[in-house]
Amino acid sequence: MKERTFLKIIDPVKDKMYRMALRLLTSKEAAEDATQEVILKLWSRKEKIKHYANIEAFAMTVTKNYCLDQLKSKQNSHLRIVHQNYQNHGPSLQSEVELNDEMDWLQKIVENLPEQQKMIFQLRDIEQYDYEEIAEIMEMNQTAIRVALSRARKAIRENLIKKHNYGIR
């Protein structure tokens, strides 16, 4: 496989790889490094890569595994999932503070989810992957993905209700 062909395959996927790395590693520099390392790994496997049915799922799986390995090596147990696509269209200061508080609270709730539920929630509700793609990336069947996502959403919902109904019977 030539470099040009490889780049045509990887170019549409590299932004998704970066976003996943950023969500897992929480630092832009670490995410950029991880993305570069994964692209180098994929380049070293360039002859095998064309045999995969879904190259995007393979690239995302390699990215996920690389980032998890990095986290294990640093003993960092705090994965953050932050929705980076939020844009502020000039709300009042109070609503901005409330929104930031709500996002912080949501982030804390998501951080306390089991690792598997956290990843599935990230891929489905934030990255908007299909169940089939998540099943490939997570190496699980679709039913298990749906169950884990349902449990994650339920836990998030219950924690948010508990927070908002604090002091109310």
N, C-alpha and C positions, 0 to 999 in steps of 0.2 A: 504494500500500500504506500502510495506516495504522500508526501506532506500535504499537498493541495487537497487530495481526497480526504485525508484524515481531518483537515481543518473544516472541510464542508460538513463532515459528520459531527464534529465536536462543537463547532461554532454556535449552532442553535441551542445547545444544551449548557454551555459554560455559565450563562447567567443563572440558571436554575441551580447549578452545582454551587456557585458562589453564594446564592441566597441560603441554601441549606447549610453550607459551612458557616455562614455568618450566624445563623440561628443557633447552631450547635456550639460554636466556639466563642461567640459574643464579641469578638474583636475583629475589626476590619482587616487589620494586618494578618492576623492568624487565618482568617477566612481566605484572604488573597493567597497566602502561602499554601494553604490546604488545596485550593483550587489548582494552583500551579503544579503542586506535587501530584495530584490526581491526574491532571492532563499528561504529565510526564509518565506516570504509571500506565495510562491508557496508550500512550505512544509506544512504550516498550512492549505492549501487547497488541500492537496494531494489526498483526496478521491474524490474531484470534478474534479481534473485535468484529470483523465483518461477518462472522458466523453467528453472531447473536441476533435473535429475532427482533428484540427491542433494545437498541443501543442506548437509548436514553435511560431506560430502567437500569441497565448495567452500569452506566456512568454514575447514576444517582446512588446505586448500591455501593459502588467503590468509594464515592464521596462520603456516604454515611459511615461506612466502616473505617475509613481513614480518620475522620473526625472523632469517632468514638475511641479509636486507638490513641489519638492525641490526648483526648480527655483522660483516658485511663493512665497514660504516662505522666500526666501532670497532676494526677489525683484530684482533678477538678470535678466535683459532683454537682455543680450548679449549672445546669443547662438553662439557657434563657430562650424563650420564644417571644419575640417581639414583632408585632406587625409593623413592618417598615413602610407600608404603602399608605399610611394615614397622612393626609395633608390637611393642614390647618387653613381654613378659609375665613379667618378673621372673627372667631367667636369672642364673646366677652371674656375678660380675664377670669371671672368666676367659673364660667363653664369650661374654660381651658384647664383650670386647676382641678375641677371635678373630673374632667375626662382623664387627665393625667393620673389622678388618684385611682380612678376606676381601672385604667390600664395597668397600673402598678399592682392593684389588687388581683386583677385577672392573671397577670404574670405570676404572682405568688401562688395562686391556685394551680395554674398549669405546671409550675415547677414541682409541686407536691404530687402530681400524678405519677403513677408508675411509668417507668421508662418507655415501655412499649406503647402505652396509651398516649404519652406525650408525643412520640414520633408520629403515630398515626393521626393524631389531632393536627399536628404541624403539616403533614403532607396533604391531608384532605381539606381541612377547613381554612388553612392559611395559604398553602401552595396550590390548592384546587386540583389535585391529582385525581384521576379516576380510581375506582376500587381495584381494577385490574392492575394498574401500574403500582399501586401501593402494595398489593399482594406480591408482585414481583420483587419490589425493592425490599420489603420486609421478610420475604420468603415465608409467607403465610397464605392460607386460603382466604378467599373473599369473605366467607361467613365469619371467620375469626376476626378479620379486619372490621367488619360491621359491628360485631359484638363489642370489641375493644373501643371503637369510636363511640358507640352508644353509651358505654360505661363512662368514658372520659367526659362526654357532654353532660351526662347526668350528674357526675361529681362536680363539674364546673357550675352547672345550674343550681344544684343544692347549696353550694358554698356561696354563690351570689345571692340567692334568696335569703340565706342565713344572715349575710352581711346587711342586706337592705331591710330586713325585717327585725334588725336588732332592737330590742326594747319594745317591740310590738308583739302582741299576743296573737 
